[in-house]
Amino acid sequence: MIVIPAIDIRDGKCVRLLQGDFDRTTVYSDDPVDMARKWQEKGAARIHVVDLDGSRTGRPQNREVIERIVREIEVPLQVGGGIRDIETVRDYVDMGVGYCIVGTVALKDRDFVIEAGQQFTDSLILGIDARDGKIAVEGWTERSTLTPREIAQSYEGCGLAAIVYTDITRDGMETGVNIAATKELAESVNIPIIASGGVSGIDDIEKLIDVEKSGIMGVITGKALYEGTLTLEDAVKMTREAGH
């Protein structure tokens, strides 16, 4: 299992939201590139980047910043936010982004997701964001009637590299990862799961390692790193000592 630091970009700055609420934003750095470099130096094997502005507009809004991060660091990036057509996926892959995350569009344009999965095999990640057991879309501002399991299973065999599963009610709250829901989703599909939302400290990393065999390949952590309740070095060390 790998530990993946999160860099959420809004107006060109590195921020964190509470429970996906754009009105509850904390700025942690004016330069996301420096932050990416910092996480790489501290042992990150991959970095999670979200274009928050793009998630709301449906088109990338912080492309130049993301391109600078790609040029400056060596570890793979997984990028989400505003990726809703094949041209955007191609642009990011050509830029050097390792993985593109699609979310909202998976509910509205299945043909695009399948085409992208075929054209860019193992470079596409499905982002499943849930609130109270239902899918949330459009930058977490709308809720669907579908469950995470239903949407995940519908994309089995479509070339996805992974699924990022986020419990929105825990995101940025440091209340602990929803281990049970993450494990349940991992066991329901053959696609690797990346846990997200609620990491509060090293205990969450340990709990995820305990259920890793269910199909959990990684965990994204943001606020815990920025607030200092978790150090990336400790998290990476724990996963390595667990033999992963």
C-alpha positions in Angstrom: 0.0 0.0 0.0 1.3 3.5 -0.9 0.7 6.7 0.9 -0.3 9.5 -1.5 -0.1 13.2 -0.3 -2.8 15.4 -1.7 -2.4 18.8 -3.3 -5.7 20.6 -3.9 -5.4 23.6 -6.1 -7.7 26.6 -6.1 -6.8 29.9 -7.7 -3.3 28.6 -8.2 -2.8 27.9 -4.5 -2.5 24.8 -2.4 -5.6 24.6 -0.2 -7.8 22.1 1.7 -11.6 22.1 2.0 -13.7 20.8 4.8 -16.2 18.2 3.6 -15.8 19.5 0.1 -17.2 22.9 1.0 -15.7 25.7 -1.1 -16.7 28.2 1.6 -14.5 26.4 4.1 -11.1 26.7 2.5 -7.7 26.9 4.2 -4.7 28.0 2.2 -1.5 26.0 3.0 0.8 27.3 0.3 1.0 29.9 -2.4 3.1 27.5 -4.5 1.8 24.0 -5.1 5.0 23.2 -7.0 7.1 23.7 -3.8 4.6 21.6 -1.9 4.9 18.7 -4.5 8.7 18.9 -4.3 8.5 18.7 -0.5 6.3 15.6 -0.5 8.6 13.9 -3.0 11.6 14.6 -0.8 9.8 13.1 2.2 9.2 9.8 0.4 6.0 10.1 -1.6 5.8 7.5 -4.4 2.9 9.3 -6.0 1.1 12.6 -5.5 -2.6 13.3 -5.8 -3.5 16.7 -7.4 -7.0 18.1 -7.7 -7.9 21.1 -9.8 -10.8 22.3 -7.5 -11.7 25.1 -9.9 -11.9 22.6 -12.7 -14.2 20.3 -10.7 -16.8 23.1 -10.6 -16.4 24.5 -14.2 -16.0 21.1 -15.9 -12.7 22.2 -17.6 -9.1 22.4 -16.3 -8.5 25.8 -14.7 -5.0 25.2 -13.2 -3.3 23.4 -16.1 -0.2 25.6 -16.0 0.4 24.9 -12.4 0.0 21.1 -12.9 2.4 21.2 -15.9 5.0 22.9 -13.7 4.6 20.2 -11.1 5.1 17.5 -13.7 8.3 19.2 -14.9 9.6 19.6 -11.4 9.1 16.2 -9.8 9.9 12.6 -10.8 7.2 10.6 -9.0 3.9 10.0 -10.9 1.0 12.4 -10.5 -2.7 11.4 -10.4 -4.8 14.4 -11.4 -8.5 15.1 -11.1 -10.9 18.0 -11.5 -12.5 19.0 -14.8 -11.5 15.9 -16.8 -14.6 15.2 -18.9 -13.5 14.6 -22.4 -10.9 12.5 -24.3 -9.0 15.5 -25.4 -8.3 16.5 -21.8 -7.1 13.0 -20.9 -4.8 13.0 -23.9 -3.5 16.5 -23.0 -2.6 15.4 -19.5 -1.1 12.1 -20.5 1.0 13.8 -23.2 2.1 16.4 -20.6 3.4 13.5 -18.4 0.6 13.0 -15.9 0.7 9.4 -14.8 -3.0 9.0 -14.0 -6.2 11.0 -14.9 -9.1 10.8 -12.4 -12.7 11.0 -13.8 -15.6 11.5 -11.5 -18.8 13.3 -12.5 -18.5 12.3 -16.1 -18.7 8.6 -15.2 -22.3 9.0 -14.4 -23.2 11.1 -17.4 -21.0 9.9 -20.3 -20.2 6.2 -19.9 -19.0 5.9 -23.5 -16.2 8.5 -22.9 -15.0 6.6 -19.8 -14.9 3.3 -21.7 -13.1 4.9 -24.7 -10.6 6.6 -22.4 -10.0 3.4 -20.5 -9.3 1.6 -23.8 -7.1 4.3 -25.3 -5.1 5.0 -22.1 -5.1 1.6 -20.4 -4.0 1.7 -16.8 -3.8 5.5 -16.9 -7.5 6.2 -15.9 -8.7 6.3 -12.3 -12.4 6.5 -11.4 -13.1 8.9 -8.6 -16.1 7.8 -6.4 -17.1 10.4 -3.9 -19.9 9.4 -1.6 -22.0 11.1 1.1 -24.3 8.9 3.2 -23.8 6.0 0.9 -24.7 7.8 -2.3 -22.5 9.2 -5.1 -21.9 12.9 -5.1 -21.0 14.8 -8.3 -20.3 18.2 -9.8 -17.6 19.2 -7.3 -19.7 17.4 -4.6 -22.6 19.8 -5.0 -25.1 17.2 -6.3 -26.0 13.8 -5.1 -27.0 10.8 -7.2 -29.2 7.8 -6.3 -26.4 5.4 -7.2 -24.3 3.6 -4.6 -20.5 3.4 -4.8 -20.7 -0.4 -5.4 -23.1 0.0 -8.3 -21.0 2.5 -10.2 -17.8 0.6 -9.4 -19.1 -2.7 -10.7 -20.5 -1.1 -13.8 -16.9 -0.2 -14.8 -15.3 -3.7 -14.2 -13.1 -4.7 -17.2 -13.0 -1.2 -18.7 -9.2 -0.6 -18.2 -9.3 1.4 -15.0 -6.0 1.5 -13.1 -7.8 2.1 -9.7 -10.8 3.7 -8.0 -10.3 6.6 -5.5 -13.1 6.2 -2.9 -13.8 9.3 -0.8 -16.2 9.6 2.1 -17.1 13.3 1.8 -18.4 13.6 5.3 -14.9 12.7 6.6 -12.8 14.6 4.1 -10.7 17.3 5.7 -12.2 16.5 9.1 -9.5 14.1 10.5 -12.2 11.9 12.0 -10.7 8.7 10.7 -11.0 6.8 7.4 -14.3 4.9 6.8 -12.5 1.6 6.9 -15.7 -0.5 6.7 -17.1 1.2 3.6 -13.7 1.2 1.9 -13.1 -2.5 2.6 -16.6 -3.4 1.5 -16.1 -1.6 -1.9 -12.7 -3.2 -2.4 -14.2 -6.6 -1.8 -17.0 -6.0 -4.3 -14.8 -5.3 -7.4 -11.5 -6.5 -8.9 -10.3 -2.9 -9.4 -7.7 -1.7 -6.8 -9.1 0.9 -4.4 -7.4 4.0 -3.1 -8.8 5.2 0.2 -9.5 8.9 0.8 -11.1 11.1 3.3 -10.6 11.4 7.1 -7.1 10.3 7.7 -6.3 11.6 11.2 -3.0 10.0 12.0 -0.8 6.9 11.9 -3.5 4.7 13.3 -5.5 5.1 10.1 -2.6 3.9 8.1 -2.2 0.9 10.3 -5.9 0.1 10.1 -5.8 0.3 6.3 -2.7 -2.0 6.2 -4.7 -4.5 8.2 -7.4 -4.7 5.5 -5.1 -4.1 2.5 -5.7 -7.6 1.2 -9.3 -6.8 0.5 -7.9 -4.8 -2.5 -6.7 -1.5 -1.1 -3.6 -0.3 -2.9 -3.2 3.2 -1.4 -4.4 6.0 0.7 -4.6 9.7 0.0 -3.9 12.1 2.9 -4.1 15.8 3.0 -5.1 17.8 6.1 -3.4 15.4 8.5 -0.1 16.1 6.7 -0.6 19.8 6.5 -1.7 20.1 10.2 1.1 17.8 11.4 -1.0 15.1 13.0 0.7 12.7 10.5 4.2 12.8 9.1 4.7 11.3 5.6 8.0 9.8 6.7 6.2 7.8 9.5 3.4 6.7 7.2 5.8 5.6 4.4 8.0 3.8 7.0 5.0 1.9 8.3 3.9 0.7 4.9 7.4 -0.5 4.1 7.8 -2.3 7.4 4.5 -4.1 6.7 6.3 -5.5 3.7 4.7 -3.4 1.0 
